[in-house]
Amino acid sequence: MRAMHELLKQKAGIWDLFTRKEEYHSNKLDEHGRFLFAEEYMRNASKPEVSRYLVENGMEIEFPENKTFAVCLTHDMDDIYPPLSHSLLSSSCCLKNLDFRGLATQFLWKFRGSEYSPYLNFSKIMDLEEDFGAKSSFYFIASREDPNRFRYDIEDLESRLGEISDRGWEAGLHGGYYSYDSSEAIKNEKERLEKVLGKKVLGFRNHYLRFKTPETWESLAEAGFSYDSTFGFSESVGFRNGMCHPFRPYNVNKDREIDILEIPLTLMDVALFKTSRSFEEAWRRTKDLIDTTARLNGVITLLWHNFVFGCNFRDDWIKLYEKALHYCYDKGAWMTSGEEIYRWWGNEFRF
């Protein structure tokens, strides 16, 4: 992608936006150490100006079966066992709707055994996506440390990981909260997941979307990852560096390309609904981002947590995900995993 970088360097504003130079050594951080974006910047985050500039200057994009744009479907496995707050909310929702079968599923699973957890719903998610000819990526935690609570031991999920792999979906690493800036810690987690999965792990997204520009990319490349999909917003939606296409990051300090592909995160369920006043507004924003990406033959990355599909108080979130799948299917999108995007992009990208 050297030619792409050389073109971007010709326009200072575009280059600074693409590299996110503003984030280098910044003191503007939130409680999780993530970069704090100015309100003015966020108002323009729905405009992928860097991708638009590249397309207008000759970037050609091709996808399988003559698809005009792609949707990278992803799920972060933050929880495999519902925390008490989730169980109480779901149970309350079941009682309100007189759904006693659902109540048993949500509140009594512990008495039946951990394998009955409503958040062990990977098959359900894959079945839904399969109806649309789609695949997705599941990112699993392999860290032993977490700031809030015990999450799960990845070794307990060996058979579930086997099913994901056998069906052709992807199992990637959801990097630990404390690991995002340590290549050694990330590599250890990667090896732990690979031992359970029985094959090489290609993809990564960090827990809480913790990310340090450009150090996290460097750490991931050093740890042997093929691609990352952390680079997005934790408190809103849109295009963090003006890109609606995968790209090779550039380290401004070292004046060199970083050996990893970034598949930027565009829209996360939690951030979308947190900043939308209604289901209708959430859908309008989602549709606008899809349409914008489609016009530029780009890749839009959606993140829907697995817990959403296993708790009754998030029915609207499930409804919106299904609506997005329908809409993208009707528009003829290629809906697939981060792994498949990575493999295709490396072979077919032309500039």
C-alpha positions, 0 to 999 in steps of 0.5 A, spaced: 500 500 500 505 504 499 502 508 493 496 509 497 500 512 503 504 516 498 498 519 495 495 521 502 501 524 504 500 529 498 494 532 502 496 534 509 489 534 512 488 528 509 494 525 512 493 527 519 486 524 519 488 518 516 494 517 521 490 520 527 497 524 529 493 528 534 492 521 538 500 521 539 502 522 546 495 525 547 493 527 555 486 527 553 484 520 555 478 517 559 477 513 565 479 507 561 485 510 557 482 511 551 483 518 547 477 523 548 475 526 541 472 533 541 465 534 540 466 538 533 470 532 530 465 527 532 460 531 528 464 529 522 465 522 524 460 519 519 464 522 513 469 517 511 473 523 507 480 519 507 476 513 503 473 518 499 479 522 497 482 515 495 476 513 491 476 520 487 484 519 486 483 512 483 483 506 488 479 500 485 475 496 490 473 489 488 469 484 492 467 476 491 461 475 486 462 482 483 459 485 490 459 492 491 461 493 498 462 488 504 460 488 511 464 485 516 460 482 522 463 481 529 461 479 536 465 480 542 465 475 547 465 479 554 461 475 558 459 467 557 456 467 564 451 473 565 453 477 571 447 478 576 445 485 574 443 482 567 440 476 570 435 480 574 434 485 568 432 479 564 428 476 569 424 482 570 422 482 563 420 475 563 415 476 569 413 483 566 411 479 559 409 473 563 414 469 560 415 463 565 419 459 560 424 465 559 424 466 566 427 459 567 432 460 562 435 466 565 435 465 572 435 458 573 441 456 569 446 456 574 442 450 578 442 446 571 449 447 570 454 452 566 453 449 560 446 452 560 448 459 560 443 463 555 450 467 553 453 460 550 449 462 544 454 462 538 450 456 534 444 461 535 448 467 532 451 463 526 444 460 524 441 467 524 447 469 519 447 463 515 440 465 513 443 471 509 449 467 507 453 471 512 459 469 516 462 473 522 468 473 527 467 471 535 473 474 539 474 471 545 478 473 552 484 469 554 486 473 559 486 471 566 485 479 569 479 483 568 478 490 572 471 488 574 469 481 575 471 474 572 469 473 565 471 465 563 476 460 562 477 459 555 479 452 556 472 451 558 469 452 551 473 448 547 467 444 544 464 451 542 470 453 539 471 447 535 463 448 532 465 455 530 471 453 526 468 447 523 462 451 520 467 456 517 466 462 522 472 465 525 474 465 532 479 471 534 482 474 540 479 479 545 485 482 548 485 483 555 484 490 558 491 490 561 494 487 554 493 492 549 500 496 549 504 489 551 506 485 545 508 480 550 502 479 554 498 479 547 502 474 545 501 470 551 493 470 550 494 469 543 498 462 544 493 460 550 487 461 545 491 457 539 492 451 544 484 451 545 482 452 538 487 448 535 490 453 529 493 459 528 489 466 530 489 471 525 484 477 528 484 481 534 480 486 538 481 489 545 477 489 551 473 496 552 476 498 545 482 500 549 487 502 544 494 507 543 496 510 537 500 507 534 503 503 539 497 498 539 498 496 532 506 495 533 505 490 539 500 486 535 504 486 529 510 484 533 505 478 536 504 475 530 497 478 528 494 478 521 489 484 522 486 488 528 479 491 528 479 495 535 480 502 531 473 505 532 469 509 537 467 507 544 462 512 545 459 513 538 459 511 531 463 512 525 469 512 521 475 514 526 480 516 521 476 517 515 476 510 512 471 506 510 476 501 507 481 496 511 488 499 511 495 498 513 497 503 518 503 508 518 507 510 524 509 517 523 514 517 528 518 511 525 516 514 518 514 507 516 508 502 514 506 497 520 505 490 518 498 489 520 491 490 516 486 494 520 479 493 519 476 499 522 470 498 527 464 502 524 458 501 529 458 498 536 451 496 539 452 499 546 455 506 543 449 506 538 444 505 543 447 509 548 447 515 543 440 514 540 434 517 543 430 511 539 430 505 535 428 509 529 434 514 530 439 508 531 436 505 525 437 511 521 444 512 523 446 505 521 442 505 515 446 512 513 453 509 515 451 502 510 449 507 505 455 511 505 460 505 505 456 502 499 457 508 495 464 508 496 465 500 495 467 500 502 467 495 508 463 497 514 464 493 520 458 491 525 460 489 533 454 486 536 456 483 543 453 475 544 450 477 550 445 481 546 442 475 543 441 472 550 438 477 554 430 479 554 431 486 555 435 487 549 430 485 544 430 492 540 438 491 539 437 484 536 431 487 532 436 492 529 441 487 527 436 483 524 434 489 520 441 491 518 442 483 515 436 484 511 438 491 508 445 489 507 443 482 504 437 486 499 443 491 497 447 485 495 453 486 500 458 481 501 457 479 509 463 475 512 468 475 517 474 479 519 478 473 517 475 473 510 476 480 509 483 480 511 484 474 506 481 477 500 484 484 501 491 482 501 490 478 494 485 483 491 486 490 493 489 494 487 491 502 487 
